[in-house]
């Protein structure tokens, strides 16, 4: 068997955390000065502002849209024919709408009554 330098560790739910030499407090709490110094030393270490990235497209806030319309998750999902699990995943940021869904949500946000009406007529 070829050695890869990887270590395999079995860790099951409920087991105590694995002991390492990592200083997690230092990893989780760098100061602004430490971040700026790291960026000066290595520009690739700069925090990524997702919203300023090339190709970024707006992702509608589905929960705010639904609440603005005064609908429950179940009612919104039924009205706009979105699977309830998908809607919940979007609202809880477990998943993000793809390009087609973003376009559909934008249309709903701009004219929710028209979309609901058209879908109702198609039923």
OpenMM code with the backbone's topology and positions (N, CA, C; nanometers):
from openmm import Vec3, app, unit

residues = "UNK UNK UNK UNK UNK UNK UNK UNK UNK UNK UNK UNK UNK UNK UNK UNK UNK UNK UNK UNK UNK UNK UNK UNK UNK UNK UNK UNK UNK UNK UNK UNK UNK UNK UNK UNK UNK UNK UNK UNK UNK UNK UNK UNK UNK UNK UNK UNK UNK UNK UNK UNK UNK UNK UNK UNK UNK UNK UNK UNK UNK UNK UNK UNK UNK UNK UNK UNK UNK UNK UNK UNK UNK UNK UNK UNK UNK UNK UNK UNK UNK UNK UNK UNK UNK UNK UNK UNK UNK UNK UNK UNK UNK UNK UNK UNK UNK UNK UNK UNK UNK UNK UNK UNK UNK UNK UNK UNK UNK UNK UNK UNK UNK UNK UNK UNK UNK UNK UNK UNK UNK UNK UNK".split()
positions = [
    Vec3(0.0848, -0.1191, 0.0000),
    Vec3(0.0000, 0.0000, 0.0000),
    Vec3(0.0887, 0.1246, 0.0000),
    Vec3(0.0573, 0.2191, -0.0861),
    Vec3(0.1353, 0.3420, -0.0989),
    Vec3(0.1018, 0.4363, 0.0163),
    Vec3(0.2036, 0.4926, 0.0794),
    Vec3(0.1825, 0.5879, 0.1875),
    Vec3(0.1535, 0.7256, 0.1294),
    Vec3(0.0487, 0.7898, 0.1823),
    Vec3(0.0105, 0.9217, 0.1315),
    Vec3(0.0348, 1.0318, 0.2327),
    Vec3(0.0667, 0.9975, 0.3545),
    Vec3(0.0844, 1.0990, 0.4571),
    Vec3(-0.0460, 1.1345, 0.5262),
    Vec3(-0.1544, 1.0708, 0.4858),
    Vec3(-0.2841, 1.0959, 0.5485),
    Vec3(-0.3012, 1.0060, 0.6689),
    Vec3(-0.3713, 1.0553, 0.7661),
    Vec3(-0.4014, 0.9792, 0.8865),
    Vec3(-0.5508, 0.9563, 0.8898),
    Vec3(-0.5913, 0.8346, 0.9154),
    Vec3(-0.7328, 0.8016, 0.9250),
    Vec3(-0.7709, 0.7912, 1.0722),
    Vec3(-0.8783, 0.8591, 1.1085),
    Vec3(-0.9253, 0.8572, 1.2460),
    Vec3(-1.0739, 0.8263, 1.2459),
    Vec3(-1.1155, 0.7340, 1.3287),
    Vec3(-1.2580, 0.7050, 1.3395),
    Vec3(-1.3147, 0.7893, 1.4531),
    Vec3(-1.4177, 0.8666, 1.4205),
    Vec3(-1.4805, 0.9548, 1.5196),
    Vec3(-1.6300, 0.9455, 1.5014),
    Vec3(-1.6985, 0.9029, 1.6038),
    Vec3(-1.8433, 0.8831, 1.5966),
    Vec3(-1.9175, 0.9951, 1.6683),
    Vec3(-2.0429, 1.0188, 1.6294),
    Vec3(-2.1221, 1.1208, 1.6990),
    Vec3(-2.1257, 1.0905, 1.8492),
    Vec3(-2.1068, 1.1951, 1.9271),
    Vec3(-2.1080, 1.1794, 2.0724),
    Vec3(-1.9709, 1.1548, 2.1314),
    Vec3(-1.8725, 1.1172, 2.0474),
    Vec3(-1.7365, 1.1002, 2.0969),
    Vec3(-1.6813, 1.2366, 2.1369),
    Vec3(-1.5922, 1.2397, 2.2354),
    Vec3(-1.5317, 1.3683, 2.2717),
    Vec3(-1.4482, 1.4209, 2.1551),
    Vec3(-1.4290, 1.5529, 2.1482),
    Vec3(-1.3492, 1.6093, 2.0387),
    Vec3(-1.2095, 1.5485, 2.0355),
    Vec3(-1.1569, 1.5358, 1.9149),
    Vec3(-1.0216, 1.4830, 1.8978),
    Vec3(-0.9231, 1.5911, 1.9388),
    Vec3(-0.8249, 1.5547, 2.0194),
    Vec3(-0.7239, 1.6495, 2.0666),
    Vec3(-0.6248, 1.6796, 1.9538),
    Vec3(-0.6018, 1.8078, 1.9308),
    Vec3(-0.5032, 1.8527, 1.8330),
    Vec3(-0.4225, 1.9655, 1.8951),
    Vec3(-0.3219, 2.0097, 1.8255),
    Vec3(-0.2417, 2.1234, 1.8718),
    Vec3(-0.2931, 2.2553, 1.8171),
    Vec3(-0.4094, 2.2539, 1.7519),
    Vec3(-0.4648, 2.3747, 1.6917),
    Vec3(-0.5171, 2.4686, 1.7995),
    Vec3(-0.4781, 2.5952, 1.7907),
    Vec3(-0.5289, 2.6977, 1.8818),
    Vec3(-0.6538, 2.7573, 1.8171),
    Vec3(-0.7701, 2.6955, 1.8443),
    Vec3(-0.8940, 2.7356, 1.7784),
    Vec3(-0.9353, 2.8778, 1.8143),
    Vec3(-0.9033, 2.9243, 1.9325),
    Vec3(-0.9365, 3.0621, 1.9694),
    Vec3(-0.8630, 3.1594, 1.8768),
    Vec3(-0.7371, 3.1290, 1.8448),
    Vec3(-0.6605, 3.2151, 1.7551),
    Vec3(-0.7131, 3.2058, 1.6118),
    Vec3(-0.7562, 3.0867, 1.5728),
    Vec3(-0.8088, 3.0687, 1.4374),
    Vec3(-0.9399, 3.1441, 1.4203),
    Vec3(-1.0240, 3.1407, 1.5220),
    Vec3(-1.1581, 3.1984, 1.5111),
    Vec3(-1.1649, 3.3469, 1.5424),
    Vec3(-1.0593, 3.4052, 1.5974),
    Vec3(-1.0710, 3.5438, 1.6410),
    Vec3(-0.9533, 3.6312, 1.5997),
    Vec3(-0.9174, 3.6354, 1.4712),
    Vec3(-0.8098, 3.7282, 1.4352),
    Vec3(-0.8603, 3.8722, 1.4432),
    Vec3(-0.7719, 3.9601, 1.4826),
    Vec3(-0.8087, 4.1014, 1.4896),
    Vec3(-0.8030, 4.1618, 1.3496),
    Vec3(-0.8615, 4.2794, 1.3331),
    Vec3(-0.8559, 4.3488, 1.2042),
    Vec3(-0.7106, 4.3739, 1.1641),
    Vec3(-0.6269, 4.4069, 1.2621),
    Vec3(-0.4862, 4.4332, 1.2330),
    Vec3(-0.4168, 4.3066, 1.1821),
    Vec3(-0.4493, 4.1915, 1.2414),
    Vec3(-0.3889, 4.0660, 1.1973),
    Vec3(-0.4348, 4.0306, 1.0556),
    Vec3(-0.5603, 4.0554, 1.0266),
    Vec3(-0.6115, 4.0283, 0.8924),
    Vec3(-0.5432, 4.1188, 0.7913),
    Vec3(-0.5317, 4.2488, 0.8232),
    Vec3(-0.4660, 4.3431, 0.7329),
    Vec3(-0.3197, 4.3052, 0.7102),
    Vec3(-0.2507, 4.2623, 0.8166),
    Vec3(-0.1102, 4.2208, 0.8036),
    Vec3(-0.0997, 4.0967, 0.7144),
    Vec3(-0.1911, 4.0026, 0.7297),
    Vec3(-0.1892, 3.8817, 0.6470),
    Vec3(-0.2136, 3.9165, 0.5003),
    Vec3(-0.3038, 4.0097, 0.4747),
    Vec3(-0.3329, 4.0507, 0.3370),
    Vec3(-0.2128, 4.1228, 0.2764),
    Vec3(-0.1459, 4.2062, 0.3564),
    Vec3(-0.0252, 4.2742, 0.3068),
    Vec3(0.0813, 4.1716, 0.2679),
    Vec3(0.0976, 4.0677, 0.3518),
    Vec3(0.1983, 3.9652, 0.3254),
    Vec3(0.1588, 3.8736, 0.2100),
    Vec3(0.0288, 3.8503, 0.1940),
    Vec3(-0.0200, 3.7592, 0.0897),
    Vec3(-0.1570, 3.8070, 0.0430),
    Vec3(-0.1632, 3.8817, -0.0691),
    Vec3(-0.2912, 3.9353, -0.1158),
    Vec3(-0.3983, 3.8284, -0.1378),
    Vec3(-0.3563, 3.7037, -0.1626),
    Vec3(-0.4541, 3.5960, -0.1804),
    Vec3(-0.5232, 3.5591, -0.0495),
    Vec3(-0.4734, 3.6112, 0.0623),
    Vec3(-0.5338, 3.5813, 0.1919),
    Vec3(-0.6482, 3.6766, 0.2257),
    Vec3(-0.6762, 3.7706, 0.1373),
    Vec3(-0.7812, 3.8697, 0.1643),
    Vec3(-0.9171, 3.8016, 0.1753),
    Vec3(-0.9998, 3.8460, 0.2692),
    Vec3(-1.1355, 3.7921, 0.2785),
    Vec3(-1.2095, 3.8176, 0.1477),
    Vec3(-1.2917, 3.7236, 0.1089),
    Vec3(-1.3658, 3.7359, -0.0162),
    Vec3(-1.5008, 3.8012, 0.0122),
    Vec3(-1.5268, 3.9121, -0.0565),
    Vec3(-1.6590, 3.9734, -0.0494),
    Vec3(-1.7386, 3.9146, -0.1658),
    Vec3(-1.8224, 3.8185, -0.1339),
    Vec3(-1.8986, 3.7440, -0.2338),
    Vec3(-1.9757, 3.8368, -0.3265),
    Vec3(-2.0292, 3.9454, -0.2709),
    Vec3(-2.1152, 4.0337, -0.3484),
    Vec3(-2.0386, 4.1182, -0.4493),
    Vec3(-1.9067, 4.1248, -0.4371),
    Vec3(-1.8267, 4.2025, -0.5311),
    Vec3(-1.7557, 4.1144, -0.6336),
    Vec3(-1.7831, 3.9848, -0.6333),
    Vec3(-1.7174, 3.8932, -0.7247),
    Vec3(-1.7738, 3.9063, -0.8657),
    Vec3(-1.6887, 3.8918, -0.9673),
    Vec3(-1.7384, 3.8944, -1.1054),
    Vec3(-1.8405, 3.7821, -1.1251),
    Vec3(-1.9451, 3.8131, -1.1955),
    Vec3(-2.0466, 3.7123, -1.2231),
    Vec3(-2.1500, 3.6971, -1.1131),
    Vec3(-2.1374, 3.7755, -1.0036),
    Vec3(-2.2360, 3.7642, -0.8959),
    Vec3(-2.3726, 3.8076, -0.9469),
    Vec3(-2.4719, 3.7290, -0.9169),
    Vec3(-2.6091, 3.7677, -0.9476),
    Vec3(-2.6877, 3.7687, -0.8188),
    Vec3(-2.7774, 3.8613, -0.8089),
    Vec3(-2.8573, 3.8789, -0.6886),
    Vec3(-2.9383, 3.7534, -0.6576),
    Vec3(-2.9368, 3.7118, -0.5324),
    Vec3(-3.0187, 3.5999, -0.4883),
    Vec3(-3.1314, 3.6592, -0.4042),
    Vec3(-3.2558, 3.6481, -0.4504),
    Vec3(-3.3669, 3.7058, -0.3747),
    Vec3(-3.3767, 3.6437, -0.2348),
    Vec3(-3.4131, 3.7260, -0.1380),
    Vec3(-3.4362, 3.6764, -0.0026),
    Vec3(-3.5776, 3.6190, 0.0004),
    Vec3(-3.5862, 3.4888, -0.0120),
    Vec3(-3.7148, 3.4213, -0.0271),
    Vec3(-3.8017, 3.4404, 0.0973),
    Vec3(-3.7419, 3.4324, 0.2145),
    Vec3(-3.8197, 3.4467, 0.3386),
    Vec3(-3.8809, 3.5861, 0.3471),
    Vec3(-3.8025, 3.6893, 0.3170),
    Vec3(-3.8568, 3.8254, 0.3220),
    Vec3(-3.9661, 3.8453, 0.2184),
    Vec3(-3.9464, 3.7879, 0.1004),
    Vec3(-4.0490, 3.7959, -0.0036),
    Vec3(-4.1783, 3.7304, 0.0449),
    Vec3(-4.1658, 3.6103, 0.0975),
    Vec3(-4.2844, 3.5383, 0.1467),
    Vec3(-4.3541, 3.6156, 0.2577),
    Vec3(-4.2762, 3.6674, 0.3517),
    Vec3(-4.3342, 3.7432, 0.4633),
    Vec3(-4.3990, 3.8723, 0.4143),
    Vec3(-4.3378, 3.9384, 0.3156),
    Vec3(-4.3964, 4.0604, 0.2586),
    Vec3(-4.5330, 4.0308, 0.1973),
    Vec3(-4.5463, 3.9113, 0.1411),
    Vec3(-4.6733, 3.8727, 0.0812),
    Vec3(-4.7726, 3.8196, 0.1844),
    Vec3(-4.7264, 3.8051, 0.3095),
    Vec3(-4.8146, 3.7596, 0.4172),
    Vec3(-4.8548, 3.6135, 0.4050),
    Vec3(-4.7650, 3.5322, 0.3505),
    Vec3(-4.7973, 3.3906, 0.3294),
    Vec3(-4.7136, 3.3010, 0.4193),
    Vec3(-4.7726, 3.1898, 0.4599),
    Vec3(-4.6962, 3.0872, 0.5305),
    Vec3(-4.6096, 3.0154, 0.4285),
    Vec3(-4.5158, 2.9362, 0.4765),
    Vec3(-4.4341, 2.8582, 0.3840),
    Vec3(-4.5230, 2.7683, 0.2980),
    Vec3(-4.6196, 2.7050, 0.3624),
    Vec3(-4.7083, 2.6127, 0.2905),
    Vec3(-4.7890, 2.6860, 0.1830),
    Vec3(-4.8421, 2.8030, 0.2174),
    Vec3(-4.9238, 2.8788, 0.1224),
    Vec3(-4.8383, 2.9314, 0.0069),
    Vec3(-4.7196, 2.9829, 0.0374),
    Vec3(-4.6304, 3.0331, -0.0675),
    Vec3(-4.5918, 2.9196, -0.1616),
    Vec3(-4.5530, 2.8061, -0.1037),
    Vec3(-4.5123, 2.6912, -0.1847),
    Vec3(-4.6265, 2.6451, -0.2749),
    Vec3(-4.7469, 2.6386, -0.2203),
    Vec3(-4.8622, 2.5935, -0.2987),
    Vec3(-4.8982, 2.6962, -0.4070),
    Vec3(-4.9006, 2.8231, -0.3709),
    Vec3(-4.9396, 2.9279, -0.4648),
    Vec3(-4.8462, 2.9346, -0.5849),
    Vec3(-4.7156, 2.9240, -0.5582),
    Vec3(-4.6171, 2.9412, -0.6653),
    Vec3(-4.5558, 2.8087, -0.7118),
    Vec3(-4.6152, 2.6986, -0.6665),
    Vec3(-4.5761, 2.5637, -0.7095),
    Vec3(-4.4273, 2.5356, -0.6898),
    Vec3(-4.3816, 2.5666, -0.5693),
    Vec3(-4.2436, 2.5396, -0.5312),
    Vec3(-4.2487, 2.4298, -0.4254),
    Vec3(-4.1744, 2.3217, -0.4413),
    Vec3(-4.1761, 2.2168, -0.3379),
    Vec3(-4.1412, 2.2759, -0.2008),
    Vec3(-4.2186, 2.2387, -0.0996),
    Vec3(-4.2004, 2.2960, 0.0347),
    Vec3(-4.0588, 2.2725, 0.0872),
    Vec3(-4.0008, 2.1567, 0.0595),
    Vec3(-3.8637, 2.1295, 0.1035),
    Vec3(-3.7631, 2.2228, 0.0384),
    Vec3(-3.7847, 2.2511, -0.0889),
    Vec3(-3.6973, 2.3445, -0.1605),
    Vec3(-3.7081, 2.4835, -0.1001),
    Vec3(-3.8315, 2.5268, -0.0747),
    Vec3(-3.8532, 2.6586, -0.0142),
    Vec3(-3.7837, 2.6680, 0.1203),
    Vec3(-3.7977, 2.5659, 0.2027),
    Vec3(-3.7329, 2.5661, 0.3356),
    Vec3(-3.5808, 2.5681, 0.3225),
    Vec3(-3.5275, 2.4911, 0.2267),
    Vec3(-3.3827, 2.4924, 0.2056),
    Vec3(-3.3343, 2.6317, 0.1668),
    Vec3(-3.4092, 2.7006, 0.0805),
    Vec3(-3.3719, 2.8363, 0.0408),
    Vec3(-3.3773, 2.9308, 0.1595),
    Vec3(-3.4864, 2.9227, 0.2356),
    Vec3(-3.5026, 3.0155, 0.3480),
    Vec3(-3.3969, 2.9942, 0.4549),
    Vec3(-3.3533, 2.8714, 0.4730),
    Vec3(-3.2545, 2.8419, 0.5767),
    Vec3(-3.1123, 2.8380, 0.5214),
    Vec3(-3.0972, 2.8814, 0.3961),
    Vec3(-2.9666, 2.8913, 0.3287),
    Vec3(-2.8911, 2.7592, 0.3253),
    Vec3(-2.9650, 2.6493, 0.3250),
    Vec3(-2.8997, 2.5200, 0.3048),
    Vec3(-2.8687, 2.5008, 0.1572),
    Vec3(-2.9506, 2.5637, 0.0728),
    Vec3(-2.9302, 2.5624, -0.0720),
    Vec3(-2.9675, 2.7003, -0.1241),
    Vec3(-2.9208, 2.7308, -0.2453),
    Vec3(-2.9514, 2.8589, -0.3057),
    Vec3(-3.0211, 2.8357, -0.4390),
    Vec3(-3.1165, 2.9226, -0.4733),
    Vec3(-3.1863, 2.9064, -0.6006),
    Vec3(-3.0896, 2.9140, -0.7181),
    Vec3(-3.1105, 2.8268, -0.8168),
    Vec3(-3.0287, 2.8337, -0.9380),
    Vec3(-3.0768, 2.9518, -1.0224),
    Vec3(-3.0163, 2.9711, -1.1379),
    Vec3(-3.0462, 3.0890, -1.2210),
    Vec3(-3.1940, 3.0947, -1.2604),
    Vec3(-3.2513, 2.9815, -1.2959),
    Vec3(-3.3920, 2.9795, -1.3355),
    Vec3(-3.4820, 3.0151, -1.2179),
    Vec3(-3.4535, 2.9578, -1.1023),
    Vec3(-3.5337, 2.9865, -0.9832),
    Vec3(-3.5185, 3.1323, -0.9409),
    Vec3(-3.3965, 3.1884, -0.9527),
    Vec3(-3.3771, 3.3300, -0.9188),
    Vec3(-3.4614, 3.4181, -1.0089),
    Vec3(-3.4662, 3.3841, -1.1379),
    Vec3(-3.5481, 3.4618, -1.2318),
    Vec3(-3.6954, 3.4501, -1.1940),
    Vec3(-3.7400, 3.3296, -1.1617),
    Vec3(-3.8798, 3.3076, -1.1230),
    Vec3(-3.9135, 3.3861, -0.9960),
    Vec3(-3.8248, 3.3827, -0.8971),
    Vec3(-3.8490, 3.4564, -0.7723),
    Vec3(-3.8509, 3.6074, -0.7973),
    Vec3(-3.7699, 3.6554, -0.8896),
    Vec3(-3.7698, 3.7977, -0.9240),
    Vec3(-3.9037, 3.8372, -0.9854),
    Vec3(-3.9568, 3.7509, -1.0718),
    Vec3(-4.0873, 3.7781, -1.1330),
    Vec3(-4.1963, 3.7774, -1.0250),
    Vec3(-4.1903, 3.6817, -0.9339),
    Vec3(-4.2875, 3.6781, -0.8237),
    Vec3(-4.2784, 3.8064, -0.7426),
    Vec3(-4.1561, 3.8504, -0.7104),
    Vec3(-4.1379, 3.9713, -0.6296),
    Vec3(-4.1956, 4.0938, -0.6988),
    Vec3(-4.1840, 4.1006, -0.8305),
    Vec3(-4.2310, 4.2189, -0.9040),
    Vec3(-4.3814, 4.2198, -0.9265),
    Vec3(-4.4414, 4.1012, -0.9433),
    Vec3(-4.5856, 4.0974, -0.9685),
    Vec3(-4.6452, 3.9663, -0.9179),
    Vec3(-4.6524, 3.9526, -0.7846),
    Vec3(-4.6970, 3.8256, -0.7274),
    Vec3(-4.8399, 3.7873, -0.7659),
    Vec3(-4.9278, 3.8863, -0.7782),
    Vec3(-5.0673, 3.8561, -0.8117),
    Vec3(-5.0788, 3.7987, -0.9523),
    Vec3(-5.0049, 3.8565, -1.0466),
    Vec3(-5.0111, 3.8086, -1.1846),
    Vec3(-4.9602, 3.6649, -1.1940),
    Vec3(-4.8485, 3.6359, -1.1256),
    Vec3(-4.7931, 3.4998, -1.1309),
    Vec3(-4.8924, 3.4024, -1.0698),
    Vec3(-4.9451, 3.4367, -0.9525),
    Vec3(-5.0435, 3.3480, -0.8865),
    Vec3(-5.1651, 3.3272, -0.9753),
    Vec3(-5.2108, 3.4357, -1.0394),
    Vec3(-5.3272, 3.4256, -1.1274),
    Vec3(-5.3021, 3.3357, -1.2469),
    Vec3(-5.1872, 3.3523, -1.3097),
    Vec3(-5.1544, 3.2693, -1.4256),
    Vec3(-5.1409, 3.1231, -1.3864),
    Vec3(-5.0798, 3.0971, -1.2741),
    Vec3(-5.0659, 2.9583, -1.2289),
    Vec3(-5.2021, 2.8994, -1.1915),
    Vec3(-5.2898, 2.9827, -1.1344),
    Vec3(-5.4235, 2.9368, -1.0999),
    Vec3(-5.5038, 2.9015, -1.2230),
    Vec3(-5.4868, 2.9787, -1.3290),
    Vec3(-5.5581, 2.9518, -1.4542),
    Vec3(-5.5077, 2.8245, -1.5201),
    Vec3(-5.3805, 2.7917, -1.4983),
    Vec3(-5.3208, 2.6751, -1.5630),
    Vec3(-5.3526, 2.5453, -1.4892),
    Vec3(-5.4119, 2.5563, -1.3719),
    Vec3(-5.4374, 2.4359, -1.2905),
    Vec3(-5.5457, 2.3500, -1.3500),
] * unit.nanometer
topology = app.Topology()
chain = topology.addChain("A")
for resn in residues:
    res = topology.addResidue(resn, chain)
    for name in ("N", "CA", "C"):
        topology.addAtom(name, app.Element.getBySymbol(name[0]), res)
